[in-house]
Amino acid sequence: MFLEALRKVTGTLPSAPPAKRTAKVLNIASGKGGTGKSVVASNLAVLRAQAGERVCLIDFDAGMANAHLLLGLVPKYDLGHVLDGQVSAGFALVDGPAGIKLLSGGVGRAALQNPTPRELDRLFASLAQLEAAFDLIIVDHGAGMGVATVAHIAAAQSLLLVTTHEVTALSDAYALYKHALSVAPDLRTGVVMNRAPDEATARGAWERFEGVARRHVGRVPEYVGRIPLDEAVLRSVQARVPVALREPHSTAGESLRTVARWDAIDMPTKASRAFYESARRALR
């Protein structure tokens, strides 16, 4: 369930809660580009923040980041600066709408597209400081299953897969789901059908996905819902304001609100260790 309203904070990092508390972490991924994953991630961050949580959105797209554009922000630092050791993760944060904090991805940064395990280990060590400062960290991954995505998923309790009803998107989403289960067998995975023209199309696509998963891996993810093809989303992208703020009562805005209530988001991190400690172990 959503947390109680929290006091406003200033500075690059919110005030840290008691040391034993660690942020919940939601990984959002897609099998291929162009599914609208970053639109979903940025709007979920805003919606959860509106409900009273301290939310950090990390744009982990490998050199092709766009969350800052969707949120209307111009960050001075990004994930690439953190990877290079120029600044800490906390220092690179920028204030976003509804009180969220954004750690922007690195646009066109070659080092982020193919980081070594040692580089990722150093990066994860810096990101670990964020866990005590937030209630929820949303990680917006690049398409596919790069090393960084695999390490995040290995440490995760939940994964939200964003796909469309198109056959190529469904095929790639299934491939990602199968790979994710191989590194995290207990992972709770939800599927969002984005930009579906109607409920029948979304359900038909979901049933195809479900059937393939049941036959070949013996498990199926959860159907979290459909986000309809909606001109309100296009207007919000053009305006660089999340649809959850610009047109909250549009059909897409209401659907995103439903996705934000997916109960797997509220699963705590694994009790044995903090999230990024687990992610670092997965690199070894």
GUROVO-345023 format. One record per residue: residue number from 1; residue in one letter; x, y negated, z negated of N, C-alpha, C in turn. Coordinates in steps of 0.1 Angstrom, whole numbers, padded with zeros to 4 digits. Example, Ala and Ser with C-alpha at 12.3 -4.5 7.8 and 13.67 -1.06 7.14 Angstrom:
BEGIN
{1,"A",{0132,0057,-0078},{0123,0045,-0078},{0132,0033,-0078}};
{2,"S",{0128,0022,-0071},{0137,0011,-0071},{0129,0000,-0079}};
! end
This chain:
BEGIN
{1,"M",{0008,0012,0000},{0000,0000,0000},{0009,-0012,0000}};
{2,"F",{0003,-0023,0005},{0011,-0036,0005},{0014,-0041,-0009}};
{3,"L",{0025,-0047,-0010},{0029,-0052,-0023},{0022,-0065,-0027}};
{4,"E",{0022,-0069,-0039},{0016,-0081,-0044},{0023,-0093,-0038}};
{5,"A",{0016,-0104,-0038},{0023,-0117,-0032},{0035,-0120,-0040}};
{6,"L",{0046,-0124,-0033},{0059,-0126,-0039},{0062,-0141,-0037}};
{7,"R",{0070,-0146,-0046},{0074,-0160,-0046},{0082,-0164,-0033}};
{8,"K",{0081,-0176,-0029},{0088,-0181,-0017},{0103,-0182,-0021}};
{9,"V",{0112,-0180,-0012},{0126,-0180,-0014},{0133,-0189,-0004}};
{10,"T",{0145,-0193,-0008},{0153,-0201,0001},{0167,-0195,0003}};
{11,"G",{0174,-0200,0012},{0188,-0195,0014},{0188,-0184,0025}};
{12,"T",{0200,-0179,0027},{0201,-0168,0037},{0195,-0155,0033}};
{13,"L",{0194,-0153,0020},{0189,-0140,0015},{0178,-0143,0004}};
{14,"P",{0167,-0135,0004},{0158,-0137,-0007},{0165,-0132,-0020}};
{15,"S",{0159,-0136,-0031},{0164,-0132,-0044},{0163,-0116,-0045}};
{16,"A",{0173,-0110,-0050},{0173,-0095,-0050},{0164,-0090,-0061}};
{17,"P",{0156,-0080,-0059},{0149,-0073,-0070},{0158,-0065,-0078}};
{18,"P",{0153,-0058,-0089},{0161,-0050,-0097},{0170,-0040,-0089}};
{19,"A",{0182,-0038,-0093},{0192,-0031,-0085},{0187,-0017,-0080}};
{20,"K",{0179,-0010,-0088},{0175,0004,-0084},{0165,0004,-0072}};
{21,"R",{0159,-0008,-0070},{0149,-0008,-0059},{0156,-0009,-0045}};
{22,"T",{0152,-0002,-0035},{0157,-0003,-0022},{0146,-0005,-0012}};
{23,"A",{0148,-0012,-0001},{0138,-0015,0008},{0133,-0002,0015}};
{24,"K",{0121,-0002,0019},{0116,0008,0028},{0121,0005,0042}};
{25,"V",{0124,0015,0050},{0129,0012,0063},{0120,0019,0074}};
{26,"L",{0115,0011,0083},{0108,0016,0094},{0115,0015,0107}};
{27,"N",{0118,0026,0114},{0125,0026,0127},{0114,0026,0138}};
{28,"I",{0116,0017,0147},{0107,0016,0159},{0115,0018,0172}};
{29,"A",{0111,0028,0180},{0119,0032,0191},{0110,0035,0203}};
{30,"S",{0116,0036,0215},{0109,0041,0227},{0118,0049,0235}};
{31,"G",{0112,0058,0243},{0121,0066,0252},{0127,0058,0263}};
{32,"K",{0120,0048,0268},{0124,0040,0279},{0121,0026,0277}};
{33,"G",{0128,0017,0284},{0125,0003,0283},{0112,-0001,0289}};
{34,"G",{0107,-0013,0286},{0095,-0018,0292},{0082,-0014,0286}};
{35,"T",{0083,-0008,0274},{0070,-0003,0268},{0064,-0014,0259}};
{36,"G",{0071,-0025,0256},{0065,-0035,0247},{0069,-0032,0233}};
{37,"K",{0079,-0024,0231},{0084,-0021,0217},{0087,-0033,0209}};
{38,"S",{0094,-0042,0214},{0099,-0054,0206},{0087,-0063,0203}};
{39,"V",{0077,-0064,0211},{0065,-0071,0208},{0058,-0065,0196}};
{40,"V",{0057,-0051,0196},{0051,-0044,0185},{0059,-0047,0172}};
{41,"A",{0072,-0045,0173},{0081,-0047,0161},{0080,-0061,0155}};
{42,"S",{0080,-0071,0164},{0080,-0084,0158},{0066,-0088,0152}};
{43,"N",{0056,-0083,0158},{0042,-0085,0152},{0040,-0078,0140}};
{44,"L",{0045,-0065,0139},{0044,-0058,0126},{0051,-0065,0115}};
{45,"A",{0063,-0070,0118},{0071,-0078,0108},{0063,-0089,0103}};
{46,"V",{0056,-0097,0112},{0048,-0108,0108},{0036,-0104,0099}};
{47,"L",{0030,-0094,0104},{0018,-0089,0097},{0021,-0084,0083}};
{48,"R",{0032,-0077,0081},{0036,-0072,0068},{0040,-0083,0059}};
{49,"A",{0046,-0093,0065},{0050,-0105,0057},{0038,-0113,0052}};
{50,"Q",{0028,-0114,0061},{0016,-0121,0057},{0009,-0114,0046}};
{51,"A",{0011,-0101,0045},{0005,-0093,0034},{0012,-0094,0021}};
{52,"G",{0024,-0101,0021},{0031,-0104,0008},{0044,-0097,0007}};
{53,"E",{0049,-0090,0017},{0062,-0083,0016},{0073,-0092,0021}};
{54,"R",{0085,-0090,0015},{0097,-0096,0020},{0102,-0087,0031}};
{55,"V",{0102,-0092,0043},{0104,-0084,0055},{0117,-0089,0063}};
{56,"C",{0125,-0080,0066},{0137,-0083,0075},{0135,-0075,0088}};
{57,"L",{0136,-0081,0099},{0136,-0075,0112},{0150,-0075,0118}};
{58,"I",{0155,-0063,0121},{0168,-0061,0127},{0166,-0057,0141}};
{59,"D",{0171,-0065,0150},{0170,-0062,0164},{0183,-0054,0168}};
{60,"F",{0181,-0041,0169},{0193,-0032,0172},{0193,-0028,0187}};
{61,"D",{0187,-0036,0195},{0188,-0033,0209},{0202,-0036,0214}};
{62,"A",{0208,-0026,0221},{0222,-0027,0224},{0225,-0037,0235}};
{63,"G",{0228,-0049,0231},{0232,-0060,0240},{0221,-0065,0248}};
{64,"M",{0208,-0061,0246},{0197,-0066,0254},{0186,-0071,0245}};
{65,"A",{0190,-0077,0234},{0180,-0082,0224},{0171,-0093,0229}};
{66,"N",{0158,-0092,0224},{0149,-0103,0227},{0139,-0106,0216}};
{67,"A",{0141,-0101,0204},{0132,-0104,0193},{0133,-0119,0190}};
{68,"H",{0144,-0125,0191},{0145,-0139,0188},{0137,-0148,0198}};
{69,"L",{0136,-0143,0210},{0128,-0150,0220},{0113,-0149,0217}};
{70,"L",{0109,-0137,0213},{0095,-0135,0210},{0091,-0143,0197}};
{71,"L",{0100,-0145,0189},{0097,-0153,0176},{0100,-0168,0177}};
{72,"G",{0105,-0172,0189},{0108,-0186,0191},{0120,-0191,0183}};
{73,"L",{0130,-0183,0181},{0142,-0186,0173},{0154,-0187,0181}};
{74,"V",{0164,-0195,0176},{0177,-0196,0183},{0188,-0194,0172}};
{75,"P",{0191,-0181,0169},{0200,-0178,0159},{0215,-0182,0163}};
{76,"K",{0222,-0186,0153},{0236,-0190,0155},{0245,-0177,0155}};
{77,"Y",{0241,-0167,0147},{0248,-0155,0146},{0239,-0143,0149}};
{78,"D",{0245,-0132,0153},{0238,-0120,0157},{0245,-0108,0152}};
{79,"L",{0239,-0096,0155},{0245,-0084,0151},{0259,-0082,0156}};
{80,"G",{0262,-0087,0167},{0275,-0086,0173},{0286,-0093,0164}};
{81,"H",{0282,-0105,0158},{0291,-0112,0149},{0293,-0103,0136}};
{82,"V",{0283,-0096,0132},{0284,-0088,0120},{0293,-0076,0123}};
{83,"L",{0291,-0070,0135},{0299,-0059,0140},{0314,-0063,0140}};
{84,"D",{0317,-0075,0145},{0330,-0080,0146},{0337,-0084,0133}};
{85,"G",{0328,-0084,0123},{0333,-0088,0110},{0335,-0103,0108}};
{86,"Q",{0329,-0111,0117},{0330,-0126,0116},{0321,-0131,0104}};
{87,"V",{0309,-0125,0102},{0300,-0129,0091},{0294,-0116,0085}};
{88,"S",{0288,-0118,0073},{0281,-0107,0067},{0267,-0106,0073}};
{89,"A",{0260,-0095,0071},{0247,-0094,0076},{0237,-0104,0070}};
{90,"G",{0239,-0107,0057},{0231,-0117,0050},{0233,-0131,0056}};
{91,"F",{0245,-0134,0059},{0248,-0147,0064},{0242,-0149,0078}};
{92,"A",{0241,-0138,0086},{0236,-0139,0100},{0221,-0140,0100}};
{93,"L",{0214,-0138,0089},{0199,-0139,0089},{0194,-0153,0093}};
{94,"V",{0183,-0153,0100},{0176,-0166,0103},{0162,-0165,0098}};
{95,"D",{0156,-0177,0094},{0142,-0177,0090},{0133,-0176,0102}};
{96,"G",{0123,-0168,0101},{0113,-0166,0111},{0099,-0169,0107}};
{97,"P",{0089,-0168,0116},{0076,-0171,0112},{0070,-0162,0101}};
{98,"A",{0061,-0167,0094},{0054,-0160,0083},{0064,-0156,0071}};
{99,"G",{0076,-0162,0071},{0085,-0159,0061},{0094,-0147,0063}};
{100,"I",{0094,-0141,0075},{0103,-0130,0078},{0117,-0135,0080}};
{101,"K",{0127,-0126,0079},{0140,-0129,0082},{0144,-0121,0094}};
{102,"L",{0152,-0126,0103},{0156,-0119,0115},{0171,-0118,0116}};
{103,"L",{0176,-0106,0118},{0190,-0104,0122},{0189,-0101,0137}};
{104,"S",{0193,-0111,0145},{0192,-0110,0159},{0202,-0100,0165}};
{105,"G",{0198,-0093,0176},{0207,-0085,0183},{0217,-0093,0192}};
{106,"G",{0227,-0087,0197},{0237,-0094,0205},{0233,-0093,0220}};
{107,"V",{0230,-0104,0226},{0227,-0104,0240},{0239,-0103,0248}};
{108,"G",{0240,-0092,0256},{0251,-0090,0266},{0264,-0087,0259}};
{109,"R",{0264,-0082,0247},{0276,-0079,0240},{0280,-0064,0243}};
{110,"A",{0291,-0062,0250},{0295,-0049,0254},{0298,-0040,0242}};
{111,"A",{0304,-0046,0231},{0307,-0037,0219},{0295,-0031,0213}};
{112,"L",{0283,-0038,0214},{0271,-0032,0208},{0265,-0021,0217}};
{113,"Q",{0269,-0021,0230},{0263,-0011,0238},{0269,0003,0237}};
{114,"N",{0281,0003,0232},{0288,0016,0230},{0298,0016,0218}};
{115,"P",{0292,0013,0206},{0301,0012,0194},{0307,0025,0190}};
{116,"T",{0319,0025,0185},{0324,0038,0179},{0318,0041,0166}};
{117,"P",{0319,0053,0161},{0314,0057,0148},{0320,0048,0137}};
{118,"R",{0333,0045,0139},{0340,0037,0129},{0334,0023,0129}};
{119,"E",{0331,0017,0140},{0325,0004,0141},{0311,0004,0135}};
{120,"L",{0304,0014,0138},{0290,0015,0132},{0291,0017,0117}};
{121,"D",{0300,0024,0112},{0302,0026,0098},{0304,0013,0091}};
{122,"R",{0313,0005,0097},{0315,-0009,0091},{0303,-0017,0092}};
{123,"L",{0296,-0016,0103},{0283,-0024,0104},{0273,-0020,0094}};
{124,"F",{0271,-0007,0093},{0261,-0002,0083},{0265,-0006,0069}};
{125,"A",{0277,-0006,0066},{0282,-0010,0052},{0277,-0025,0050}};
{126,"S",{0278,-0033,0060},{0273,-0047,0058},{0258,-0048,0057}};
{127,"L",{0251,-0040,0065},{0236,-0040,0065},{0231,-0034,0052}};
{128,"A",{0239,-0026,0045},{0234,-0020,0032},{0230,-0031,0022}};
{129,"Q",{0237,-0043,0023},{0234,-0053,0013},{0220,-0058,0014}};
{130,"L",{0213,-0056,0026},{0200,-0061,0028},{0189,-0053,0020}};
{131,"E",{0193,-0041,0017},{0183,-0032,0011},{0178,-0036,-0003}};
{132,"A",{0186,-0043,-0010},{0182,-0048,-0023},{0175,-0061,-0023}};
{133,"A",{0174,-0067,-0011},{0169,-0081,-0010},{0155,-0081,-0003}};
{134,"F",{0151,-0070,0002},{0138,-0069,0010},{0130,-0058,0005}};
{135,"D",{0117,-0059,0008},{0107,-0048,0005},{0106,-0039,0017}};
{136,"L",{0108,-0044,0029},{0107,-0037,0041},{0117,-0042,0052}};
{137,"I",{0124,-0032,0057},{0133,-0035,0068},{0128,-0028,0081}};
{138,"I",{0125,-0035,0091},{0120,-0029,0104},{0132,-0030,0114}};
{139,"V",{0136,-0018,0119},{0147,-0018,0128},{0141,-0015,0142}};
{140,"D",{0143,-0025,0151},{0139,-0024,0165},{0150,-0019,0173}};
{141,"H",{0149,-0006,0177},{0160,0001,0184},{0159,-0002,0200}};
{142,"G",{0170,0000,0206},{0170,0000,0221},{0164,0013,0226}};
{143,"A",{0161,0013,0238},{0155,0025,0244},{0165,0037,0244}};
{144,"G",{0159,0049,0242},{0168,0061,0243},{0173,0065,0229}};
{145,"M",{0184,0074,0229},{0189,0079,0217},{0204,0077,0216}};
{146,"G",{0209,0065,0215},{0223,0062,0213},{0227,0066,0199}};
{147,"V",{0240,0065,0196},{0246,0069,0184},{0240,0062,0172}};
{148,"A",{0238,0049,0173},{0232,0041,0163},{0218,0045,0160}};
{149,"T",{0210,0048,0170},{0196,0052,0168},{0196,0066,0161}};
{150,"V",{0204,0075,0165},{0205,0089,0159},{0208,0088,0145}};
{151,"A",{0218,0079,0141},{0222,0078,0127},{0210,0072,0119}};
{152,"H",{0203,0062,0124},{0192,0056,0117},{0181,0067,0115}};
{153,"I",{0178,0074,0125},{0167,0084,0124},{0171,0095,0114}};
{154,"A",{0184,0099,0114},{0188,0110,0105},{0186,0106,0091}};
{155,"A",{0186,0093,0088},{0185,0088,0074},{0170,0084,0071}};
{156,"A",{0162,0085,0081},{0148,0079,0080},{0138,0088,0074}};
{157,"Q",{0127,0082,0069},{0115,0089,0065},{0104,0088,0075}};
{158,"S",{0105,0077,0083},{0094,0075,0093},{0100,0069,0105}};
{159,"L",{0093,0072,0116},{0096,0066,0130},{0084,0063,0137}};
{160,"L",{0083,0051,0143},{0072,0047,0151},{0076,0047,0166}};
{161,"L",{0070,0056,0174},{0073,0057,0188},{0063,0048,0196}};
{162,"V",{0068,0039,0204},{0060,0030,0212},{0061,0035,0226}};
{163,"T",{0050,0038,0233},{0050,0043,0246},{0038,0037,0254}};
{164,"T",{0038,0039,0267},{0026,0036,0274},{0020,0049,0280}};
{165,"H",{0009,0047,0287},{0002,0059,0292},{0009,0064,0305}};
{166,"E",{0019,0057,0310},{0025,0061,0323},{0033,0074,0321}};
{167,"V",{0034,0082,0331},{0040,0096,0329},{0055,0095,0326}};
{168,"T",{0062,0085,0331},{0076,0084,0328},{0078,0080,0314}};
{169,"A",{0070,0071,0309},{0071,0067,0295},{0068,0078,0286}};
{170,"L",{0058,0086,0289},{0054,0097,0280},{0065,0107,0280}};
{171,"S",{0071,0110,0292},{0081,0120,0292},{0093,0116,0284}};
{172,"D",{0097,0104,0285},{0109,0099,0277},{0106,0098,0263}};
{173,"A",{0094,0095,0259},{0090,0094,0245},{0090,0108,0239}};
{174,"Y",{0085,0118,0247},{0086,0132,0242},{0100,0137,0240}};
{175,"A",{0109,0133,0249},{0123,0137,0248},{0129,0131,0235}};
{176,"L",{0126,0118,0233},{0131,0112,0221},{0125,0119,0208}};
{177,"Y",{0112,0122,0208},{0106,0129,0197},{0113,0142,0194}};
{178,"K",{0116,0150,0204},{0122,0163,0203},{0136,0161,0197}};
{179,"H",{0143,0151,0202},{0157,0149,0197},{0156,0144,0183}};
{180,"A",{0147,0136,0179},{0146,0130,0166},{0144,0142,0156}};
{181,"L",{0135,0151,0159},{0132,0162,0150},{0145,0171,0148}};
{182,"S",{0153,0172,0158},{0166,0180,0157},{0175,0174,0147}};
{183,"V",{0175,0161,0144},{0184,0155,0134},{0177,0152,0121}};
{184,"A",{0163,0151,0122},{0155,0148,0110},{0143,0157,0110}};
{185,"P",{0144,0169,0106},{0132,0178,0107},{0120,0174,0099}};
{186,"D",{0122,0167,0088},{0110,0163,0080},{0105,0149,0084}};
{187,"L",{0110,0143,0095},{0106,0130,0099},{0091,0129,0101}};
{188,"R",{0085,0118,0096},{0071,0115,0099},{0071,0106,0111}};
{189,"T",{0065,0110,0122},{0065,0102,0134},{0051,0098,0138}};
{190,"G",{0050,0086,0142},{0037,0081,0147},{0039,0076,0161}};
{191,"V",{0028,0077,0169},{0028,0072,0183},{0018,0061,0185}};
{192,"V",{0023,0051,0192},{0014,0040,0195},{0013,0039,0211}};
{193,"M",{0001,0040,0216},{-0001,0038,0230},{-0003,0023,0233}};
{194,"N",{0007,0017,0239},{0007,0003,0242},{0002,0000,0256}};
{195,"R",{-0004,-0011,0257},{-0009,-0017,0270},{-0018,-0007,0277}};
{196,"A",{-0026,0001,0270},{-0035,0010,0276},{-0048,0002,0280}};
{197,"P",{-0053,0004,0292},{-0064,-0004,0297},{-0077,-0001,0289}};
{198,"D",{-0079,0011,0284},{-0091,0015,0277},{-0088,0027,0268}};
{199,"E",{-0097,0030,0259},{-0095,0041,0249},{-0094,0054,0256}};
{200,"A",{-0102,0056,0267},{-0101,0069,0274},{-0087,0072,0280}};
{201,"T",{-0081,0062,0285},{-0068,0063,0291},{-0058,0066,0280}};
{202,"A",{-0059,0059,0269},{-0050,0061,0258},{-0051,0075,0252}};
{203,"R",{-0063,0079,0250},{-0066,0093,0245},{-0061,0104,0254}};
{204,"G",{-0063,0102,0267},{-0059,0112,0277},{-0044,0113,0276}};
{205,"A",{-0037,0102,0276},{-0022,0102,0275},{-0017,0109,0262}};
{206,"W",{-0024,0105,0251},{-0020,0112,0238},{-0023,0127,0239}};
{207,"E",{-0033,0131,0244},{-0036,0146,0245},{-0025,0153,0253}};
{208,"R",{-0020,0147,0264},{-0010,0153,0272},{0003,0154,0263}};
{209,"F",{0006,0143,0256},{0018,0143,0248},{0017,0153,0237}};
{210,"E",{0005,0154,0230},{0003,0163,0219},{0004,0178,0224}};
{211,"G",{-0002,0180,0236},{-0001,0194,0241},{0013,0199,0244}};
{212,"V",{0021,0190,0250},{0035,0194,0253},{0043,0196,0240}};
{213,"A",{0041,0187,0230},{0048,0188,0218},{0044,0201,0210}};
{214,"R",{0032,0204,0210},{0027,0216,0203},{0033,0228,0210}};
{215,"R",{0033,0229,0223},{0038,0241,0230},{0053,0242,0228}};
{216,"H",{0061,0231,0229},{0075,0233,0230},{0083,0231,0217}};
{217,"V",{0077,0223,0207},{0084,0222,0194},{0076,0226,0183}};
{218,"G",{0063,0230,0185},{0055,0235,0174},{0050,0225,0164}};
{219,"R",{0052,0212,0167},{0048,0201,0159},{0043,0190,0167}};
{220,"V",{0034,0182,0161},{0030,0170,0169},{0031,0158,0160}};
{221,"P",{0034,0146,0165},{0034,0134,0157},{0020,0130,0154}};
{222,"E",{0018,0118,0148},{0005,0113,0144},{0001,0102,0155}};
{223,"Y",{-0011,0102,0158},{-0016,0092,0167},{-0020,0080,0159}};
{224,"V",{-0012,0069,0159},{-0014,0057,0151},{-0025,0048,0157}};
{225,"G",{-0025,0048,0171},{-0035,0040,0177},{-0031,0034,0190}};
{226,"R",{-0040,0027,0196},{-0039,0020,0209},{-0038,0005,0208}};
{227,"I",{-0029,-0001,0215},{-0028,-0015,0216},{-0032,-0018,0231}};
{228,"P",{-0044,-0025,0233},{-0049,-0026,0246},{-0041,-0036,0255}};
{229,"L",{-0042,-0035,0267},{-0037,-0045,0277},{-0045,-0057,0275}};
{230,"D",{-0039,-0068,0270},{-0046,-0080,0266},{-0038,-0092,0270}};
{231,"E",{-0045,-0101,0277},{-0039,-0114,0281},{-0034,-0122,0270}};
{232,"A",{-0039,-0120,0258},{-0035,-0127,0246},{-0020,-0124,0243}};
{233,"V",{-0016,-0112,0246},{-0002,-0109,0243},{0007,-0116,0253}};
{234,"L",{0003,-0116,0266},{0011,-0124,0276},{0012,-0138,0272}};
{235,"R",{0001,-0144,0268},{0001,-0158,0264},{0011,-0160,0252}};
{236,"S",{0011,-0151,0243},{0019,-0152,0231},{0034,-0151,0234}};
{237,"V",{0037,-0142,0243},{0051,-0141,0248},{0056,-0154,0255}};
{238,"Q",{0047,-0159,0263},{0051,-0171,0270},{0053,-0183,0260}};
{239,"A",{0044,-0183,0250},{0045,-0194,0240},{0056,-0191,0229}};
{240,"R",{0062,-0179,0229},{0072,-0175,0219},{0066,-0176,0205}};
{241,"V",{0054,-0172,0204},{0047,-0171,0191},{0040,-0157,0190}};
{242,"P",{0043,-0149,0180},{0036,-0136,0179},{0021,-0137,0180}};
{243,"V",{0015,-0128,0187},{0000,-0128,0189},{-0007,-0127,0176}};
{244,"A",{0000,-0120,0166},{-0006,-0119,0152},{-0008,-0133,0146}};
{245,"L",{-0001,-0143,0150},{-0002,-0157,0145},{-0010,-0165,0155}};
{246,"R",{-0007,-0164,0168},{-0013,-0173,0178},{-0028,-0170,0181}};
{247,"E",{-0031,-0157,0182},{-0045,-0152,0185},{-0048,-0140,0177}};
{248,"P",{-0048,-0141,0163},{-0049,-0130,0154},{-0062,-0121,0156}};
{249,"H",{-0072,-0127,0161},{-0085,-0120,0163},{-0087,-0115,0177}};
{250,"S",{-0077,-0116,0185},{-0078,-0110,0199},{-0078,-0095,0197}};
{251,"T",{-0082,-0087,0207},{-0082,-0073,0206},{-0068,-0067,0203}};
{252,"A",{-0058,-0072,0209},{-0045,-0068,0206},{-0041,-0071,0192}};
{253,"G",{-0044,-0083,0187},{-0041,-0087,0174},{-0047,-0078,0163}};
{254,"E",{-0060,-0075,0166},{-0067,-0066,0156},{-0061,-0051,0157}};
{255,"S",{-0057,-0047,0169},{-0051,-0034,0170},{-0037,-0033,0163}};
{256,"L",{-0030,-0044,0164},{-0017,-0044,0157},{-0019,-0044,0142}};
{257,"R",{-0029,-0050,0137},{-0032,-0050,0123},{-0035,-0036,0118}};
{258,"T",{-0041,-0028,0127},{-0044,-0014,0123},{-0031,-0006,0123}};
{259,"V",{-0022,-0008,0132},{-0009,-0002,0132},{-0001,-0005,0120}};
{260,"A",{-0002,-0018,0116},{0006,-0023,0104},{0001,-0016,0091}};
{261,"R",{-0011,-0010,0091},{-0016,-0003,0080},{-0012,0012,0080}};
{262,"W",{-0004,0017,0089},{0000,0031,0090},{0007,0034,0076}};
{263,"D",{0002,0044,0069},{0007,0047,0056},{0021,0052,0055}};
{264,"A",{0026,0057,0066},{0040,0062,0066},{0050,0050,0064}};
{265,"I",{0046,0038,0067},{0055,0027,0066},{0058,0025,0051}};
{266,"D",{0049,0029,0042},{0051,0027,0028},{0059,0038,0021}};
{267,"M",{0064,0048,0029},{0071,0059,0023},{0085,0053,0018}};
{268,"P",{0089,0056,0006},{0101,0051,0001},{0113,0058,0008}};
{269,"T",{0125,0052,0006},{0137,0059,0012},{0139,0072,0004}};
{270,"K",{0148,0080,0010},{0151,0093,0003},{0157,0090,-0011}};
{271,"A",{0152,0098,-0020},{0155,0095,-0034},{0170,0096,-0037}};
{272,"S",{0177,0105,-0030},{0191,0108,-0033},{0201,0097,-0031}};
{273,"R",{0198,0088,-0021},{0207,0077,-0018},{0200,0066,-0010}};
{274,"A",{0207,0055,-0009},{0201,0044,-0002},{0201,0047,0013}};
{275,"F",{0193,0039,0021},{0191,0042,0035},{0205,0042,0043}};
{276,"Y",{0212,0031,0042},{0224,0029,0050},{0235,0038,0045}};
{277,"E",{0235,0042,0032},{0244,0052,0028},{0242,0065,0035}};
{278,"S",{0229,0069,0037},{0226,0081,0044},{0229,0080,0059}};
{279,"A",{0227,0068,0065},{0230,0065,0079},{0245,0066,0081}};
{280,"R",{0253,0061,0071},{0268,0062,0073},{0272,0077,0072}};
{281,"R",{0266,0085,0063},{0269,0099,0063},{0266,0106,0076}};
{282,"A",{0255,0102,0082},{0251,0108,0095},{0262,0106,0106}};
{283,"L",{0270,0096,0105},{0280,0093,0115},{0292,0103,0114}};
{284,"R",{0293,0110,0102},{0305,0118,0100},{0304,0132,0105}};
! end
